[in-house]
Amino acid sequence: MELHFIDICIIIAYFAVTLSIGVWFRRLAAKNLDAYFLGGKNMPFYILSISNASGMFDVSGTMWLVSLLFVYGLKSLWMPWMWPVFNQVFMMVYLSVWLRRSNVMTGAEWMSTRFGSGRGARLSHLIVVIFALVSVIGFMAYGFIGIGKFCAVILPFNLSPNTYALILYIITGLYVVQGGLFSVVATDVMQFAIMTVASFIIAVIAINQVSPEALAAVTPEGWGNVFFTWKLDLDWTGMMDSAATRIGKDGYSIFGAFFMMMLFKGFLVSAAGPIPSHDMQRILANRSPRDAAKMSGLNSVILMFPRYLMIAGLTVLVLVFFSNRLVEMGDNIDFELVLPLAISRFVPVGLTGLLIAGLLAAFMSTTSSMVNVAPSYVVNDIYKRYINPRADDKKLVFVSYLASAVVVIVGIGFGYIIESVDEITRWIVSALWAGYAAPNMLKWYWWRFNGYGFFAGMLSGLVSALIFPFIFSDLIPIYRFPFIFAISLGVSILSSYLTAPESKDLLKKFYSRVRPWGFWKPVLQMVRAENPDFAENRAFKRDMLNVVIGIVWQFLLMAMPVYIVIQEKTPVMVTAGIFIVCSVILKKSWYDKLED
């Protein structure tokens, strides 16, 4: 693609500003580890929410969602439940509050809050560090592939996808290493502003250039219907055979079974809480538990609507104006290239530079969050804990620089190995998270669960996640989830019963501080024996009601912008009306009842 001089200047200016931010915040970040990794726990929740949302507004994920909307139509709005996207609702309703009450720096450090300092706690601590590093490297490889493909189509320098990705990883690493979380959050806010403007621009272009009749002419019957029966009933045969082949290859034709598996997996993974990544880091960086909950709630509002304006706009533009070109590609079609193709054809000079800068910003935001969070585990949970406990702040920050550089290098290495965004996405959401779900769910809700059970459950789940793709290569990734989860759950429970429970003092301290609901009756009785006025958390029913309403509320934030772009006026009004009702309910039953 040929870029105008103005567009090139805009992109260069963006990179210059980004690197300057890293240098600007270096002094603030270098004070100590708390400043470097958590910004001193002094940033407003709405700034952290924008930063978190920006980190989720990534190029690879956007390319993946655009390809899903292209092939599956509005039924693809359910498919982010594979992550599951509604884990943000669980965190909004209660998990962010529970997590922030621990007042720690990392997910691994949280293990000492729950399991103490014995051998089981040390093992649980170690396995969380390993899982955090594996998942971060996986996400970085995922971003590496997506940004490389995007740049190879959109930029004019005739470099290979891997070369483009390599350059951007180096630039991102430079400003993150310099400024820690301060620079990450500052650039995230700038990047999110760019992405939001770009999303509305693309939506307006799509609405002006694509009529509902033109869209209907190039899509099969049922493409614009969000509802489904047991079967997908979306037949691309004769219109775009490669899309029909993609549906068959994905294995989602029996959509009812696929939906139930997403829902089953989604609730279990969401109830386990956030994985030890940038999402958890933002929660721990909040000023208070109440702010942490508000941050998670705001995420959905500021992320879903503009992101789906962009996704819908790009998809309908390509469907109407590029369908013939895609048909000509035959079996060689790569649906992940839909995003850059749309930009190269429809966005005018000036806006193209802004949009490309925005998408590069999205990639850099996600990557910078990963580059910042992974070293926190290396430095705080390995170096400081086991290698050099007496290291001063200056030494620890220096080691953080080195750890960040190593994470970037390893992420690049794995990015060269993986072939597609879809491949790594499915592995992360279906296999890796399956091994994480069971022990991390039990740690919140069951008093008898101990450090040995956590370590054994996580280890068995992680090993299963790594080997199952080779043993069950013909099984669709999401259908491996129950088997990996069952193994991890069984090992977690058995190991806990074969070893002693955690000490009474530790359990009482954790329960009194975090105040979870669940199977904690023996601990509650011990706490009340010492403090008869202690109030039990009886919010389970209210929290579950809020979770259900919140999931509907979040889904409407995804569906509404798509209906706006495809110009379906009645569904827009219906979704807007239901959204307002859900918002009023959540205001009264969730927001008004938040407490630290």
Buried (B, 14 or more C-beta within 10 A) or exposed (E): BEBEEBBBEBBEEBBEEBBBBBEBBBEBBBBBBBBBBBBBBEBEBBBBBBBBBBBBBBBBBBBBBBBBBBBBBBBBBBBBBBBBBBBBBBBBBBBBBBBBBBEBBBBBBBBBBBBBEBEBBBBBBBBBBBBBBBBBBBBBBBBBBBBBBBBBBBBEEEBEBBBBBBBBBEBBBBBBBBBBBBBBBBBBBBBBBBBBBBBBBBBEBBBEBBBEEBBEEBBBEBBBEBEBEEEBBBEBEEBBBBBBBBBEEBBBBEBEBBBEBBBBBBBBBBBBBBBBBBBBBBBBBBBBBBBBBBBBBBBBBBBBBBBBBBBBBBBBBBBBBBBEEBBEEEEEBBBBBBBBBBBBEBBEEEBBBBBBBBBBBBBBBBBBBBBBBBBBBBBBBBBBBEEEEEBEBEBBBBBBBBBBBEBBEBBBEBBEEBEBBBBBBBBBBBBBBBBBBBBBBBBBBBBBBBBBBBBBBBBBBBBBBBEBBEEBEEBBBBBBBBBBBEBBBBBBBEBBEEBEBBEEEBBBBBBBEBBBBBEBEBBBEBBEEEEEEBEEBEBEEBBBBBBEBBBBBBBBBBBBBBBBBBBBEEBBEBBEEBBEEBBEBBEEBBBEEBEE
